[in-house]
């Protein structure tokens, strides 16, 4: 059992320039006006379609994939899009996301390369299926909610080959059967027909390793029919939505129309030199009607053709010509063009829908632009180019949202004499509470971290901040990476900073004197990344830094001896992974072509090179999660690897499981890792780390930098309790920083504008600061997947917020209104931000509401019991002032637990998450446990008054109970098992045991106390296995 459930509260600070958005996949649900895009950098952006397709606003950014997002699909049973699935390119990661708040519900790694993915909703059993084919011999059918393989459509030995594409549908007259038609790479068509309710016999699939993690083999289904047709490699099957018998097969240089009954060819079109489409390379198609077909090309154009009569279903002449030499040719009508086709770096993505004789076509390209056509199919211009009715630029939408927002670059440009064009690198010097920024002109600026973050979040441009900025000058080109080794492991010199640049050099700096100590010029390419090796390696490497360059080389340089230790320069392809084999002193380097180079650290020689499956197994063998948890540094954090560019993904240090004891010993010998904050036992200035994580963030190497800020709630509580035991004179500067950090976090998560009296009390008595900007909140979900609210959506809600929830709201000013007094403008600006906070933030996510309200109660309760230093009261001041502040904190707690909780229990706002509250039912942090219990009791009391909601809760949690629940016999309000939850166990509170600072030998006693205290139906499943 873990000591406590860690709560990380993420926030984002964005630059003026938007993150790059090179779109690689596109999904649209017009019923709910949702548009979802995947990018080549592995990110997902959720958009909202508003104003009749005239506006498409980015809403959420989802971080979790480490490779190109190739497919986004969803099975829609209602008008509302609740979940969707994303699949990455090379590694075959499949992730299930919640569309509302962006949390990751489930994810698997298949190690399969998928080439065609579709979804199907089976209405008879209310099931959703994810159907995939690719570089394997089966068509795999997943359960979309559990991501387990249920069926495998396999081919016989006749014409066996990989299935390049397929189509799936259900007949209207036979809805119980699912029909799948697959096209093999060799040109053979195979079809499968099955009923998911009756196919129950499991059959082992020969010559394959396809299976589920629970060792349950999928049901094997053989094909019913097969036929050879004229098709080439890489073809695509496109069925007609209106009449499923019509099948379009798209090839590189031509396309064909078939009758799906027996795959008889009805017509074909081949490009030639005299044709208007002679240079086109076809990539996809669509049937707007049975008589029209749209073909999309790799250059970015769309071409509309009219089909001949013999290839048009319901036409009297349908299938009238059987001689291929006499077939009529399709007629070219017009072309869809945006105008920027020659400027595209990648092939655009298309998505089409037909509603009431109007065809809506969406095109998303690599520049982040989304173009929309709305074509009237009864009358449209021919022999000309059709331009889109609207084109939404991601850059323009972002610029509007960040126009008047304070950013890091704006602060620097106000202070520095020379303007900064772009921030290219950053690093959090966590042991010094400073942030280092690299710029495009080669200079490095170091600024106080907490002061900068507070200024960006809370300053309303009325007060100028004075920042103590250090400047390091030496590089002559842009800075690409920075690292402060002491922030990773404390045995490094705290005054050493290492930088890499486009000028191929690595430079060592002394922060105490702002001087350059040494220049390393070992690489022939730009430095992409700097990495601190794990401390358990030999003494030769203990004071080294590892560098990765774009000439595919990796080096180990010693900061103490100022010399090169190892130069691994035999790689022919870019480096995408790095692992350390600790016992044997090996460095494993994985390249983009799949090869694995194994270098001897001691001798600097190349030991061997592996390829294929053996290389994958060797590289993954040293990815021990035990070591990763024991060595929690930046590179070992799965979240940080998701934020890095896909060019150097998965770079992390690791070791064998048997090295776990050695790691603990070496941590005591050489110092704790960067984020091992629970080990903090003193307030020594050189060793102290504030419980805040600041991570640079950009979707591509060339983007301007943003920041992700993570507040570690439990570590902050630990630090406050420790600081409350020391005197004010011991560490005044550290205590001030901790006080400012606590006030900053409470200010960010406090529900402003719900009660003006409470707001006034927080500002005047508790010295909190109201937020004066849009805040990009984040949600960490399963396996540290991250969802971030984008400022573009907040700006849209602020501009077009309704007065539904505010009865006394003043009239809005127009976004373009000018000639207004500055004070009045600021007042209206603040009112609009208040409206956004009131209307939207607490409507966004049940997870966000629960974590923020739970954290607010816990923090205020902790701060209320602190000594004078944390309450801004001097030692010589009267005790009455302290009592006034504690009284204010008590009123604030009452507001959180009553008024604010009642707001969350209304239909307007999202309710609290029972799962999260239950996961903290036995949290070893006593304050967090008490806060969770209070909220859980009140939330269950609220649900008890609603029979339907109570029954849904019981049904959802029935698998955790001793006995099944029956509403007729037990009653919705008097279930004995649920009543146990409401019992207030005070026995544990009276125990004279400090559960937070317990030693390892007390774990057995603690677990015994927990098992005796908690109802057994809450410990039958771990809390982290509960899926919402």
LOLO-289629 format. One record per residue (C-alpha): x, y, z. Coordinates in steps of 0.02 Angstrom, whole numbers, padded with zeros to 5 digits. Each point is the difference from the previous one (the first is absolute). Layout:
N
       c1       c2       c3
        X        Y        Z
...
end
This chain:
1028
       c1       c2       c3
    00000    00000    00000
    00068    00170   -00046
    00025    00132    00131
   -00120    00123   -00078
   -00091    00040   -00161
    00099    00134   -00087
   -00095    00152   -00062
    00081    00105   -00134
   -00091    00158   -00052
    00056    00052   -00176
   -00008    00173   -00076
    00067    00067   -00165
    00077    00165   -00052
   -00002    00028   -00188
    00108    00106   -00116
   -00068    00127   -00124
    00040   -00111   -00148
   -00108   -00157   -00008
    00069   -00176    00013
    00023   -00077   -00172
   -00148   -00102   -00058
    00048   -00116   -00144
   -00163   -00097   -00016
    00014   -00185   -00041
   -00176   -00064    00041
   -00175    00073    00008
   -00167   -00051    00074
   -00164    00098   -00002
   -00166   -00028    00087
   -00122    00128   -00068
   -00138   -00051    00121
    00099    00069    00147
    00106    00124   -00101
    00161   -00085    00052
    00157   -00004   -00106
    00155   -00094    00056
    00172    00007   -00081
    00156   -00102    00029
    00171    00068   -00043
    00164   -00065   -00067
    00081    00045    00166
   -00113   -00116    00100
   -00122    00127    00072
   -00190    00005   -00014
   -00102    00160   -00010
   -00188    00002    00031
   -00096    00138   -00090
   -00178    00065    00008
   -00097    00050   -00155
   -00102    00159    00030
   -00094    00131   -00101
   -00051   -00117   -00141
    00178   -00053   -00042
    00061    00179   -00008
    00101   -00026    00158
    00094   -00154    00059
    00079    00030    00171
    00139   -00108    00075
   -00059   -00061    00170
    00119   -00129    00075
    00174   -00066   -00031
    00031   -00182    00048
    00176   -00062    00035
    00040   -00185    00007
    00056   -00070   -00167
    00185   -00012   -00040
   -00022   -00017   -00188
   -00106    00067   -00142
   -00188   -00016    00033
   -00055   -00093   -00155
   -00184   -00037    00037
   -00139    00077    00103
   -00166   -00092    00001
   -00156   -00007    00108
   -00156   -00106    00008
   -00147    00114    00028
   -00157   -00073    00077
   -00080    00168    00041
    00015    00177   -00063
    00130    00037    00133
    00180   -00051   -00028
    00054   -00074    00166
    00158   -00098   -00043
    00120   -00020   -00144
    00151   -00108   -00040
    00169    00056   -00065
    00132   -00114   -00077
    00182    00047   -00029
    00104   -00050   -00149
    00151   -00111    00031
   -00027   -00062    00177
   -00186   -00035   -00020
   -00054    00084    00162
   -00188    00000    00021
   -00075    00124    00123
   -00180    00029    00052
   -00037    00182    00046
   -00145    00090    00080
   -00055    00139   -00117
   -00068    00118    00133
    00150    00023    00114
    00136   -00090   -00100
    00048   -00131    00128
    00073   -00165   -00061
   -00115   -00142    00050
    00097   -00148   -00067
    00154   -00033   -00105
    00098   -00148   -00068
    00160   -00024   -00099
   -00024   -00125   -00141
    00170    00013   -00089
   -00098   -00017   -00161
    00000    00117   -00148
   -00179    00039   -00049
   -00044    00055   -00177
   -00189    00009    00006
   -00112    00034    00151
   -00189    00016    00013
   -00132   -00006    00135
   -00171   -00082    00010
   -00143    00018    00122
   -00096   -00163    00021
   -00171    00056    00057
   -00071   -00170    00048
    00123   -00021    00144
    00045    00184    00023
    00183   -00039   -00037
    00129    00104   -00090
    00136   -00085   -00101
    00168    00063   -00060
    00054   -00091   -00159
    00181    00004   -00058
    00107   -00073   -00138
    00180    00029   -00046
    00169   -00084   -00010
   -00068   -00164    00064
   -00110   -00135   -00074
   -00161    00028    00100
   -00137    00128    00019
   -00008    00033    00187
   -00161    00053    00084
    00021    00085    00169
   -00128    00041    00131
    00009    00189   -00005
   -00030    00021    00187
    00125   -00128    00065
    00119   -00004   -00150
    00003   -00191    00007
    00001   -00102   -00160
   -00166   -00090   -00017
    00009   -00068   -00177
    00135   -00034   -00128
   -00052   -00015   -00182
    00129   -00114   -00077
    00030   -00054   -00178
    00021   -00174   -00068
    00161   -00061   -00076
   -00065    00040   -00174
    00067    00170   -00055
    00056    00037    00177
    00073    00174    00019
   -00007    00157    00106
   -00166    00091   -00005
    00031    00176   -00060
   -00177    00069    00019
   -00178   -00053    00039
   -00178    00062    00015
   -00128   -00048    00132
   -00189    00020    00002
   -00164   -00076    00057
   -00142   -00042   -00117
   -00162    00091    00035
   -00104   -00157   -00021
    00122   -00108    00100
    00063    00115    00139
    00067   -00141    00108
    00139   -00045   -00122
    00161    00099   -00021
    00075   -00007   -00175
    00184    00038   -00027
    00081    00010   -00171
    00189    00001   -00003
    00121    00035   -00142
    00166   -00091    00009
    00164    00072   -00062
    00003   -00130   -00139
   -00166    00059   -00074
   -00117   -00130    00075
   -00165    00049    00082
   -00061   -00100    00150
   -00162    00019    00097
   -00054   -00050    00175
   -00178   -00007    00069
   -00033   -00036    00183
   -00117    00034    00146
    00096    00058    00155
   -00135   -00073    00114
    00015   -00178   -00065
    00185   -00017   -00041
    00064   -00068    00163
    00127   -00138   -00034
    00181    00048    00032
    00125   -00067   -00125
    00187    00019    00013
    00068    00109   -00139
    00146   -00087   -00079
    00165    00085   -00043
   -00038    00162    00090
    00031    00083    00166
   -00164    00095    00001
   -00083   -00005    00170
   -00057    00098    00152
    00094    00042    00157
   -00114   -00117    00098
    00055   -00149   -00109
   -00177   -00020   -00070
    00013   -00038   -00184
   -00119    00090   -00117
   -00132   -00096   -00097
    00067   -00057   -00168
   -00116    00027   -00149
    00045   -00062   -00175
   -00056    00087   -00159
   -00160   -00051   -00091
    00048    00051   -00177
    00150    00057   -00100
    00028    00065   -00176
    00146    00064   -00104
   -00022    00176   -00069
    00109    00125   -00092
    00078    00099    00141
    00173    00059    00046
    00097    00015    00162
   -00057    00136    00117
   -00180    00010   -00062
   -00141    00073    00104
   -00180   -00061    00012
   -00134    00135    00016
   -00182   -00058    00013
   -00148    00109   -00044
   -00094    00055    00157
   -00166    00012   -00092
    00009   -00164   -00096
    00126   -00120    00074
    00007   -00107   -00156
    00104    00133   -00087
    00185   -00018    00040
    00138    00122   -00050
    00178   -00069   -00005
    00133    00134   -00013
    00174   -00036   -00069
    00148    00113   -00027
   -00034    00045   -00181
   -00178   -00060   -00027
   -00162   -00045    00088
   -00143   -00123   -00029
   -00183   -00024    00044
   -00058   -00176    00047
   -00164   -00081    00045
    00025   -00064    00176
   -00111   -00152   -00026
    00122   -00094   -00111
    00135    00132   -00030
   -00040    00025   -00181
    00093    00149   -00071
   -00121    00135   -00060
    00117    00139   -00055
    00178    00061    00020
    00100    00159   -00023
    00185    00008   -00044
    00098    00162   -00012
    00097    00038   -00158
    00108    00141   -00067
   -00144    00091   -00083
   -00113   -00004    00151
   -00028    00148    00115
    00047   -00109    00147
    00155   -00075   -00080
    00116    00047    00145
   -00114   -00061    00138
    00043   -00140    00120
   -00164   -00065    00075
   -00004   -00030    00188
   -00186   -00014    00044
   -00178    00025   -00060
   -00179    00027    00052
   -00177   -00028   -00065
   -00107    00157    00028
   -00140   -00085   -00097
   -00016   -00160   -00100
    00035    00095   -00162
    00146    00109    00060
    00170   -00044    00068
    00137    00113    00069
    00183   -00051   -00017
    00133    00081    00109
    00180    00017   -00054
    00164    00008    00092
    00029    00178   -00063
   -00151    00063    00098
   -00134    00010   -00135
   -00170   -00082   -00007
   -00079   -00050   -00166
   -00186   -00032   -00026
   -00052   -00128   -00131
   -00171   -00052   -00062
   -00017   -00189   -00019
   -00069   -00078   -00160
   -00176   -00072    00000
    00055   -00181    00008
    00097    00038    00161
   -00140    00097    00087
   -00108   -00101    00117
   -00190    00010   -00027
    00031    00059   -00178
   -00095   -00107   -00128
    00165   -00030   -00091
    00092   -00058    00155
    00117   -00145   -00045
   -00061    00007   -00181
    00175   -00008   -00075
    00100   -00157    00031
    00138    00025   -00128
    00144    00094    00079
    00054    00072   -00168
   -00169    00089   -00022
   -00013    00073    00175
   -00045    00183    00013
    00125    00114    00086
   -00041    00112    00149
   -00021    00184   -00040
    00113    00126    00087
   -00102    00147    00068
    00104    00117    00107
    00143    00014    00124
    00008    00047    00184
    00143    00119    00034
    00058    00105    00148
    00143    00089   -00088
    00146   -00054    00111
    00024   -00173   -00074
    00176    00037   -00064
    00055    00056    00175
   -00052   -00158    00092
    00138   -00102    00081
   -00110   -00154    00024
   -00154   -00078   -00076
   -00160    00077    00073
   -00136   -00101    00085
   -00182    00000   -00056
   -00164   -00039    00086
   -00171    00007   -00085
   -00184   -00005    00050
   -00160    00013   -00104
   -00157    00072    00079
   -00157    00047   -00100
    00083    00016   -00171
    00141    00102    00074
    00174   -00072    00008
    00114    00070    00133
    00184   -00029   -00031
    00137    00038    00126
    00184    00010   -00046
    00135    00013    00134
    00180    00029   -00053
    00174    00005    00075
   -00007    00188    00032
   -00144   -00017    00123
   -00130    00070   -00119
   -00172   -00078   -00013
   -00101    00037   -00157
   -00186   -00035   -00018
   -00106   -00022   -00157
   -00190   -00008    00003
   -00053   -00060   -00172
   -00181   -00001   -00060
   -00005   -00164   -00094
   -00149    00051   -00105
    00084    00154   -00071
    00185    00044    00005
    00121    00078   -00122
    00092   -00115   -00118
    00159    00019   -00103
    00072    00115    00132
    00079   -00001    00172
   -00111   -00004    00154
    00074    00101    00142
   -00044   -00036    00183
   -00134    00099    00089
    00117    00024    00148
    00182   -00033    00044
    00048    00000    00182
    00182    00034    00038
    00066   -00070    00163
    00125    00142    00007
   -00133    00135   -00016
   -00111   -00076    00134
    00148   -00014    00117
    00060    00178   -00031
   -00171    00069    00044
   -00001   -00094    00165
    00177    00051    00053
   -00004    00181   -00056
   -00010    00083    00172
    00069   -00142    00106
    00163    00019    00095
    00131   -00124   -00058
    00178   -00039    00047
    00071    00080   -00155
   -00098    00160    00031
    00071    00012    00176
    00177   -00022   -00064
   -00025    00129   -00137
   -00060    00128    00128
    00156   -00023    00105
    00140   -00038   -00123
    00071    00132   -00118
    00006   -00123   -00146
   -00163   -00078   -00056
   -00017   -00189    00002
   -00081   -00077   -00153
   -00018   -00177    00064
    00033   -00103    00155
    00076   -00163   -00060
    00044   -00095    00159
   -00036    00002    00185
    00044   -00093    00158
   -00064    00007    00179
    00144    00017    00124
   -00107   -00076    00135
    00132    00008    00137
    00026    00186   -00031
   -00181    00049   -00037
    00050    00075   -00167
   -00044   -00024   -00182
    00131    00002   -00137
   -00055    00049   -00176
    00098   -00018   -00161
   -00036    00118   -00144
    00021    00002   -00187
    00146    00123    00013
    00107   -00118    00105
   -00023    00087    00168
   -00060   -00085    00159
   -00107    00093    00126
   -00033   -00063    00177
   -00147    00071    00098
   -00084   -00042    00168
   -00123   -00139   -00036
   -00137    00022    00129
    00000    00188   -00020
   -00018   -00017   -00189
   -00141   -00127    00012
   -00094    00105    00128
    00018    00154   -00106
   -00067   -00087   -00155
   -00150   -00074    00090
   -00049    00139    00120
    00070    00165   -00060
   -00129    00106   -00093
    00125    00113   -00090
   -00025    00137    00129
    00158   -00034    00097
    00171   -00020   -00077
    00105   -00140    00073
    00186    00018    00031
    00091   -00159   -00049
    00180   -00043    00039
    00058   -00070   -00169
    00166   -00086   -00032
    00071    00001   -00177
    00121   -00127   -00074
    00081    00046   -00165
    00105   -00118   -00105
   -00099   -00095   -00132
   -00013    00081   -00171
   -00156   -00095   -00056
   -00166   -00050    00077
   -00001   -00100    00163
   -00079   -00171   -00024
    00010   -00079    00174
    00048    00037    00180
    00031   -00108    00152
    00042    00035    00181
    00076   -00164    00061
   -00018    00041    00184
   -00188    00014   -00022
    00004   -00181   -00060
    00122   -00073    00127
    00074    00096    00145
    00180   -00065   -00016
    00027    00121   -00145
    00060    00177    00031
   -00149    00113    00030
    00082    00144   -00096
    00023   -00099   -00161
   -00116    00025   -00149
    00024   -00090   -00168
   -00067    00065   -00166
   -00008   -00066   -00178
   -00022    00101   -00158
   -00018   -00001   -00188
    00184    00050   -00008
    00044   -00184    00040
    00077    00046    00168
   -00037   -00050    00180
    00047    00130    00129
    00023   -00011    00188
   -00046    00154    00101
    00034    00059    00178
   -00158    00083    00065
    00085    00083    00147
    00113    00105   -00113
   -00100   -00005   -00164
    00154   -00065   -00090
    00034   -00137   -00125
    00108   -00140    00071
    00024   -00112   -00152
   -00055   -00030   -00181
   -00025   -00177   -00068
    00003   -00015   -00190
   -00016   -00187   -00024
   -00149   -00007   -00119
   -00019    00047   -00183
   -00184    00043    00017
   -00118    00102    00107
   -00026   -00058    00178
   -00176   -00066    00018
   -00006   -00055    00181
    00100   -00005    00161
   -00029   -00141    00124
    00069   -00038    00174
    00050   -00184    00020
   -00061   -00099    00151
    00118    00012    00151
    00023   -00187    00023
    00124   -00012   -00144
    00187   -00009    00034
    00099    00145    00068
    00058    00046   -00175
   -00177    00048   -00051
   -00066    00070    00163
    00040    00179   -00048
   -00042   -00014   -00186
   -00135    00069   -00112
   -00065   -00094   -00151
   -00028    00099   -00161
   -00099   -00050   -00156
    00032    00090   -00165
   -00086    00002   -00167
    00150   -00082   -00083
   -00067   -00158    00087
    00142   -00002    00126
   -00008   -00017    00190
    00137    00060    00116
    00044   -00011    00184
    00098    00151    00062
    00074    00018    00173
   -00037    00165    00087
    00132   -00030    00134
    00144   -00051   -00115
   -00058    00110   -00146
    00028   -00138   -00129
   -00091   -00122   -00111
   -00036   -00172    00075
   -00096   -00084   -00142
   -00047    00049   -00177
   -00126   -00118   -00081
    00001    00057   -00181
   -00035   -00158   -00100
   -00189    00022   -00010
   -00066    00027   -00176
   -00175    00056    00048
   -00072    00123    00127
    00005   -00052    00182
   -00173   -00030    00073
    00040   -00094    00161
    00132   -00013    00134
    00019   -00129    00138
    00134   -00039    00129
    00051   -00180    00042
    00069    00036    00172
    00080   -00163    00055
    00095   -00029   -00163
    00042    00184   -00031
   -00087    00002   -00170
   -00086    00144   -00089
   -00143   -00055   -00114
   -00044    00118   -00143
   -00155   -00030   -00104
   -00014    00076   -00174
   -00150    00044   -00106
    00030   -00147   -00118
   -00021   -00122    00145
    00184   -00039    00022
    00078   -00008    00173
    00181    00052    00032
    00078   -00066    00162
    00152    00097    00058
    00122   -00042    00140
    00009    00149    00117
    00165   -00049    00080
    00100   -00025   -00161
   -00101    00110   -00118
   -00011   -00141   -00129
   -00152   -00059   -00098
   -00046   -00171    00070
   -00127   -00055   -00130
   -00146    00055   -00109
   -00168   -00088    00003
   -00149    00013   -00117
   -00181   -00055   -00009
   -00093   -00087    00140
    00158   -00035    00100
    00040    00186    00004
   -00176    00040    00062
    00007   -00133    00135
    00171    00055    00061
   -00051    00181    00007
   -00164   -00034    00092
    00083   -00124    00118
    00082    00143    00092
   -00159    00099    00025
   -00033   -00059    00178
   -00139    00101    00081
    00075   -00035    00172
    00156    00092   -00050
   -00100    00139   -00079
   -00096    00028    00161
    00159   -00004    00103
    00086    00121   -00118
   -00134    00130   -00028
    00093    00126   -00104
   -00060    00103   -00148
    00050   -00125   -00132
   -00079   -00145    00093
   -00168    00086    00012
   -00121   -00072   -00131
   -00087    00167   -00007
    00160    00091   -00045
    00035   -00121   -00142
   -00171    00035   -00071
    00039    00185    00000
    00164   -00020   -00092
    00010    00008   -00188
   -00027   -00164   -00088
    00178    00014   -00067
    00072   -00056    00167
   -00139   -00092    00085
    00022   -00128    00138
    00170    00066    00054
    00010   -00052    00182
    00123   -00085    00116
   -00038   -00167    00077
    00077   -00158    00071
   -00038   -00177    00056
   -00121   -00044    00136
    00137   -00075    00106
    00084    00171    00005
   -00142    00070    00106
    00094   -00017    00166
    00156    00071   -00080
   -00099    00152   -00059
   -00064    00036    00175
    00176   -00011    00070
    00071    00113   -00135
   -00140    00125    00024
    00057    00018    00180
    00181    00011   -00056
   -00014    00118   -00148
   -00160    00094    00040
   -00182   -00018   -00040
   -00073    00010   -00176
   -00081    00158   -00062
   -00179   -00034    00052
    00029   -00108    00153
   -00078    00136    00105
   -00065   -00111    00139
    00180   -00026    00054
    00016    00183    00049
    00040    00003    00184
    00083    00170    00024
   -00001    00177   -00065
    00179    00014   -00055
    00006    00128   -00139
    00110   -00103   -00115
   -00109   -00155    00012
   -00176    00070    00014
   -00123   -00028   -00143
   -00167    00086   -00011
   -00142   -00122   -00038
   -00034    00069   -00174
    00049   -00074   -00168
    00024    00117   -00149
    00021   -00089   -00166
    00031    00078   -00169
   -00129   -00042   -00131
   -00002    00014   -00188
   -00077   -00113   -00133
    00147    00018   -00117
    00183    00046    00019
   -00022    00162   -00097
   -00147    00063    00104
    00002    00138    00128
    00005   -00068    00177
   -00145   -00018    00120
    00006   -00060    00179
   -00091   -00138    00091
   -00011    00028    00187
   -00040   -00144    00118
   -00041    00032    00183
    00033   -00154    00105
   -00133    00013    00135
    00065   -00134    00117
    00178    00063   -00008
   -00062    00176    00036
   -00092   -00064    00154
    00156   -00091    00056
    00105    00158   -00019
   -00127    00108    00092
   -00006   -00121    00146
    00190   -00003    00007
    00012    00189   -00012
   -00127    00019    00139
    00122   -00084    00119
    00147    00118   -00032
    00026    00176    00063
   -00018    00150   -00111
    00184    00048    00011
    00067   -00166   -00063
   -00049    00010   -00184
   -00092    00161   -00029
    00023    00002   -00189
   -00059   -00179   -00020
   -00151    00026    00111
   -00048    00153   -00101
    00011   -00099   -00161
   -00106   -00139    00073
   -00128    00126    00061
   -00009    00081   -00172
   -00017   -00169   -00084
   -00144   -00050    00116
   -00092    00164   -00031
    00028   -00016   -00186
   -00076   -00174   -00008
   -00151    00046    00107
   -00026    00155   -00107
    00002   -00104   -00159
   -00124   -00133    00055
   -00115    00108    00107
   -00176    00019   -00075
   -00002    00187   -00023
   -00160    00097   -00033
   -00120   -00122    00082
   -00012    00106    00157
    00062    00179   -00003
    00013    00007    00189
    00110   -00154    00002
    00107    00074   -00139
    00023    00161    00098
    00046   -00096    00156
    00128   -00105   -00096
    00083    00154   -00071
    00000    00109    00155
    00028   -00123    00141
    00080   -00154   -00080
    00103    00100   -00125
   -00054   -00103   -00150
    00007    00074   -00174
   -00139   -00013   -00126
    00052   -00065   -00170
    00002    00130   -00137
    00023   -00111   -00152
   -00070   -00157   -00080
    00077   -00153    00082
    00037   -00157   -00101
   -00044   -00134    00125
    00060   -00176   -00028
   -00060   -00174    00045
    00117   -00146    00030
   -00084   -00166   -00035
    00046   -00182   -00022
    00187   -00030   -00016
    00034    00187    00010
   -00088    00050   -00160
   -00028    00187    00001
   -00145    00106   -00064
    00022    00189   -00006
   -00134    00132   -00027
    00052    00114   -00143
   -00013    00190    00017
   -00090    00010   -00168
   -00153   -00085    00074
    00003    00109    00154
    00009    00156   -00107
   -00149   -00058   -00104
   -00103   -00035    00157
    00047    00169    00067
   -00047    00092   -00160
   -00166   -00090   -00023
   -00049   -00045    00179
   -00186   -00002    00031
   -00089    00075    00150
   -00083   -00164    00048
    00089   -00019    00166
    00024    00182    00048
   -00156    00096    00045
    00083    00166    00037
    00135   -00003   -00132
    00041    00167   -00078
   -00012    00021   -00188
    00146   -00067   -00097
    00110    00113   -00101
    00041   -00045   -00178
    00170   -00082   -00028
    00037    00134   -00131
   -00065    00146    00101
    00128    00138    00023
    00016    00173    00075
   -00041   -00058    00175
    00082    00060    00157
    00140   -00115    00057
   -00075   -00031    00172
   -00169   -00037   -00076
    00079   -00117   -00127
    00090   -00093    00137
   -00161   -00013    00099
   -00096   -00074   -00146
    00145   -00116   -00039
   -00003   -00066    00178
   -00190   -00021   -00004
    00013   -00103   -00158
    00135   -00110    00077
   -00110   -00021    00154
   -00141   -00054   -00113
    00111   -00131   -00080
    00057   -00066    00168
   -00178   -00007    00065
   -00081   -00077   -00152
    00129   -00117   -00069
    00139   -00055    00116
   -00114   -00096    00119
   -00100   -00070   -00146
    00153   -00073   -00084
    00049   -00158    00093
   -00052   -00100    00151
    00182   -00048    00027
    00055    00182    00000
   -00137    00050    00121
    00042   -00142    00119
    00188    00027    00000
   -00012    00188    00019
   -00131   -00002    00136
    00089   -00140    00092
    00167    00091   -00014
   -00076    00165    00057
   -00074   -00077    00157
    00160   -00092    00041
    00113    00151   -00024
   -00109    00123    00095
   -00014   -00124    00143
    00189   -00019    00005
    00033    00187   -00011
   -00129    00038    00133
    00102   -00096    00129
    00168    00075   -00048
    00103    00118    00105
    00022    00187   -00027
    00119   -00009   -00147
   -00123   -00081   -00120
   -00138    00122    00047
    00098    00159   -00034
   -00002    00048    00184
    00159    00050    00089
    00051   -00079    00163
   -00023    00161    00100
   -00176    00030   -00065
   -00153   -00030    00105
   -00075   -00174    00002
   -00167    00074   -00049
    00061    00023   -00178
    00040   -00184   -00011
   -00172   -00044    00067
   -00080    00111   -00131
    00092   -00090   -00139
   -00046   -00170    00070
   -00179    00055    00012
    00007    00053   -00182
    00074   -00168   -00048
   -00139   -00086    00095
   -00131    00100   -00097
    00087   -00045   -00161
   -00005   -00185    00045
   -00184    00014    00038
   -00027    00081   -00170
    00092   -00142   -00087
   -00093   -00137    00091
   -00174    00075   -00012
   -00033    00136   -00128
    00128   -00054   -00128
   -00044   -00183    00017
   -00184    00041   -00025
    00044    00092   -00160
    00088   -00156   -00065
   -00154   -00102    00042
   -00112    00102   -00115
   -00034   -00042   -00181
    00098    00153   -00057
    00170   -00060    00058
    00091   -00165   -00001
   -00020   -00106    00156
    00143   -00073    00101
    00083   -00164   -00044
   -00044   -00141    00120
    00149   -00100   -00064
    00128    00133    00044
   -00075    00030    00172
    00001   -00187    00036
    00180   -00014   -00056
    00047    00120    00141
   -00110   -00087    00128
    00154   -00075    00083
    00129    00127   -00057
    00146    00009    00120
   -00005    00189   -00006
   -00123    00031    00142
   -00060    00170   -00063
   -00032   -00066   -00174
   -00088   -00152    00071
   -00115    00107    00108
   -00041    00115   -00146
   -00041   -00148   -00113
   -00111   -00077    00132
   -00096    00161    00029
   -00033    00023   -00185
   -00042   -00183   -00026
   -00127   -00001    00141
   -00086    00156   -00065
    00001   -00063   -00179
   -00076   -00167    00051
   -00130    00091    00106
   -00046    00099   -00155
   -00015   -00158   -00106
   -00108   -00087    00131
   -00138    00126   -00035
   -00010   -00054   -00182
   -00053   -00181   -00024
    00055   -00010   -00180
    00172    00076    00033
    00022   -00114    00150
   -00046   -00154   -00100
    00124    00049   -00137
    00136    00020    00131
   -00037   -00172    00075
   -00004   -00083   -00171
    00165    00079   -00048
    00087   -00055    00159
   -00088   -00167    00023
    00154   -00100   -00049
    00089    00071    00153
   -00130   -00059    00124
   -00015   -00161    00098
   -00175   -00033   -00064
   -00099    00057   -00149
   -00120    00143    00023
   -00184   -00017   -00034
   -00104    00157    00001
   -00164   -00092    00028
    00059   -00095    00153
    00129    00116    00076
   -00068    00170   -00043
    00093    00144   -00078
    00026    00100    00160
    00036   -00138    00126
    00138   -00106   -00074
    00103   -00063    00149
    00162   -00008   -00096
   -00010    00180   -00054
   -00048    00057    00174
    00168   -00063    00061
    00082    00135   -00104
   -00083    00135    00105
    00068   -00067    00164
    00126    00119    00075
    00145   -00104    00059
    00085    00092    00141
    00103   -00144    00065
    00142    00030   -00120
    00005    00186    00039
    00037   -00038    00182
    00146   -00112   -00043
    00166    00075    00049
    00079   -00038   -00168
    00065    00122   -00128
   -00057   -00082   -00161
    00084    00126   -00111
    00177   -00019    00067
   -00009   -00187    00033
    00153   -00107   -00027
    00009   -00155   -00106
   -00013   -00117    00149
   -00170    00073    00044
   -00081   -00042   -00167
   -00073   -00163    00063
   -00082    00087    00148
   -00069    00138   -00110
   -00073   -00123   -00126
   -00081   -00094    00143
   -00080    00159    00065
   -00062    00043   -00173
   -00074   -00172   -00033
   -00091    00005    00166
   -00065    00175   -00029
   -00062    00000   -00180
   -00150   -00102   -00055
    00063   -00153   -00091
   -00096    00035   -00159
    00108    00154   -00026
    00162   -00099    00001
   -00048   -00141   -00115
    00064    00107   -00144
    00139    00128    00007
   -00059    00177   -00025
    00109    00023   -00154
   -00094   -00142   -00086
   -00167    00087    00014
   -00051    00059   -00174
   -00123    00141   -00012
end
